[in-house]
Amino acid sequence: MSAPAVAPKGRGGVWAAAITLGVLALAVVVVPPIVQLDQQLVDLRAAGLPPSLTHPLGTDEMGRDVLLRSLYGLRVSFLVGLVAALVSMVIGGTLGLVAGSLGGLPDRLLMRVVDGFASLPHLLLGIFIVAMFAPSPYAVIVSVGVTHWTTAARIVRSEVLSLRERPFVEAAISAGATRARIVRRHLLPHLAPHLLLATVLMVPHAIWHETALSFLGLGLPPHLASLGNMINDGQRSLLSGDWWSSFAPGLFILVPTLAVSVLTQHWRDRLNPRTRSELSL
């Protein structure tokens, strides 16, 4: 008699994370086009108001609605983080694919470059890069993109080395298939789910680094609604008891990050339980 099936654990948390991300994504997509936010608007008569029905998350020291600015900030941070994650994946994925496909001396040389680059402090290197440009989303994308590609390179190389030992790849090599055809027809289709998962995992890291750079005044322009700028502005209000100015943008960073972590953990386990350590960033 067969054993009864065991229901997957944590399904409620996965649904909660999916709903949370869905609501935030809908708000970020729908609200900014409907409510046109004037980034330069100052209303000192409404400055420092606590949360209320009119302003659910209060107002900042300039009288600007914290909830609306947090949605704008989340939108900007998400777009910057997504593009930076894609840049990192393209750089790291290409180098990892080349290293794993060629093997031998090229593989060893490329991986030594990866190891050396990974040993550098990402945040300090990002500050050095972004300091060479004027504060803008493009500077942050370049800074985050070129400092987070090493993990992608290792993931792709590891998967390529594993795929090279598979019978269908060995059969293609025996049949005389060129290296380019093997990469295009056999390696890339199997790498696609891992690349997509690694990109999604990298987005929260890119958002955190964008927030850190903006908080230090090196990221997005000060007048632009971004989560890092809002936390930087809100720290001055903490002394006067206006805790919501920093709490709200911090919450908009923490909640999506936790939701993405839950969903990607579930996705990672379904994809292949043996790759957990490889895909951890």
N, C-alpha and C positions, 0 to 999 in steps of 0.2 A: 504494500500500500504506500503510495507516494506521500511525502510530507506536505502539509498545507503550505500554500504560498505565503510568504511574509511580505506585508505591505512596506513599501519604501519609507524610511524614516525621514523626518524633516520636510515632508511635502507641504505642510502648512506654512513653514517658513519660506519655502520657495514661492508659493503663491502670494504671500504677503510682500515679498521682495519684488515680484513681478508687478503686482498692483501698484506698489509705491512708485516704482520707476515709470510705470505707465501714466500715473497721475501727474508726476513731475514733468515727464516729457510732454504731455498734453498741455500743461500750464505754460511750459517754456515756449512751445510752438504757437499757442493760441493767444496768450495774454499780450506779449510785446507788440504784435502787429495791431491789436485792437486798442491798447492803451499806449499811445505814443508818449514816451517818457522824455522830457526835456532834461538832458544831463546837466545843464547849467542852472536849472531852476532852483531858486532859494526862497523859502518862505519862513522867515524868522518868527512869524506869529505862531507857527505850528511846530517850532523847534522843540525837540526833546519830549514829545508827547508819549505817554505810556501806551501799551496795547489797548485797543478799544474796538468797537464795532466799525468805526470809520477807518481806523488804521489797525488792522488785526495784529501787526507786529510792531506798532509804534512808529515814531518818526525819528530821524537822526538829528544831529545838532544843527543841520541846515534846514530842517523842516521837510525833508524828503521822506516819502513813504518807504519804510524798510522792506516790507513784503514785496512791493513792486520792484524795487531796486535789487532785491535778492533774486527774483526771477530773471531779471535782465543779467545779473552777474552770473547766475548759473548757466544761462544760455551762452554767454561769452566764454566762460570757463570751459564748458562742455565742447564748444566748437574748437577752441584752441587746443584742448586736450586731445580731441579726436584727430585733428590734423597732425598734431605732434606725434601721436601714437602711430599714425599711418606712415609718417616720415621715418620714424624709428624702425618700423617693421620692414619698410622697403630697404633701408640700409642694412639692417641686421639680417633680414631674410636673404638678401642677395649674397652677402659675404658668407653666411652659413651654408647656403646652397652650393656656392663655388667651392668652399673648403671641403664639404662632405662629398661632393661629386668627384673632385680631383684626387683627394687623398694624398698620402705621401708627404713630400716636402712642402708643397703649397698649403696643405691642410695644417701642418705644424706651424708654419710661419704666420698664417692668418690667425690661428688660435692664440699664438703668443701676442699678436697685436690686440686681440680681444681681451686677453688677460691683463695686459698692461693698461688698456683703456678702462677696464672695469675696476682697476685698483684706485683710480682717481676719484675723489669725492664728487659725486654728481652735482650737488647743490653749489659747491664752490666753483666747479667748472662752468656750470650754467650761469652763475653770476658773472664770471669773467667774460663769457661769450656775449651775454645780453648787455653788458656795460659798454660794449663797443658800438651799440646802436642806440638810437633814440627810443624811448619807451613806446612800444607798439605791439599789436598782436603778432606781427611777423617776426619780431625779435624774440619773443617768447617761444614761438613755434620752432624757430631755428635752435634756440638754446636747449629746449627740452628734447627736440628730435634728435640732435646729434650727441646727446648724453645718455640716451636710454636704449640704444640699439644692441648693446652687448648681450642682453638676455635673449633677444630674438635670434641673434646669430648662434648662440649655444643650442637653443631649442631646435632650430632648423637643422643644424649640423648633426645633432643627435638623432633626429628622425631620419635624415638622409642616410646616415651610417647604418641604421636599423633596416631601412628599406632596401639597401644594396644587398643585404643577405637574403632577401625574400626570393622564393623560387621564380616568380614571374619576372623579376628584374634580371636574375641570372639567365633565364631563358631568352630574354630579349638581347642580352649581351652575346649569348651563344649564337643567336640568329643573325648577328652582325649589325644590330641597330646602333646608330650613332649616339654619342653622348647627349647631343641636343634632343634627339627624339626620345631617349629614355627619360630625360628631365621633363620634357613637355607631356609625354603620354603616360608616364608611370609615377614619377616623383611628385610633380605639382598637384595632381588630383588628390593624392593621399596627404599632402602637406597642408592643403587648403583649410580643413577644420582646425588644425593646430595653429595655423597662422591667424585665423579669425579669432580663436580663443585667446591667444597671446595678445592680440591687438586690443580686445575688449578688456583684458586684465590690465593692460598698460594705460588705458584711459584715466582711471582714478589716480594713478601715480603721476601722470602728466598734469592733471588738475591740481593735485597737491603742490607740485613744483611751480605751476603757474601762480597759485595762491601765495606761495612763499616768496616768489620774486616780486609780485605786486605788493605784498605786505612790506617788503624791504624798500619799496619805491623804485624798483628796477624793471618792473614788468609792464603792465598796461598803464596808459596815461592816468594821472590822479583823478581827473574829472569823470572818467569812464566808469560805469557801474560794473565792477568785478568783485568777486567775493574777497579777494586779497585786499583790495583798496578799501572795501567796507569794514573789514576787520581792523585795518590800520586806522581808519577814521574813528571807529567805535571804541578803540582803546582809550582815547582821550575822554570819552563820555563815561567810562566806568567810574572815574573818581567822583562824578556827580550823581552816581546811582543809576544811570541810564544803561542797564545791563543788556537791554534788548538790541541795542545797536551792534553789538558784537555777537550776541547769542544767535540771532537769526541767520546771518551768513555762515557762522560756524555750523549750525544745524543743517544748512543747505549743502555743506561740504560732507558732513558726516553721514547723513541718511543715504544719499545716492551711493556713496562709497561702500557702505555696509550692504546695501541692496545688490549692487554689482558683485560684491564678494560672494554673497549667498548664491546668486544665480550661476556665476562662473564655476563655483565649487560643484554645484549639481551638474552642470554641463561637463565639467572635467571628469567627474566620476563616471558619467554615462559614456563619454568618449573613450576613455581607457583608464582604468584605475591605476595602472602601472606608471602612468606619466605624471602623477601628482607632484613629485619632487622636481621634475624637469620644468613644469609649467609654473611653479611658484616663483613670483617676482620678488 
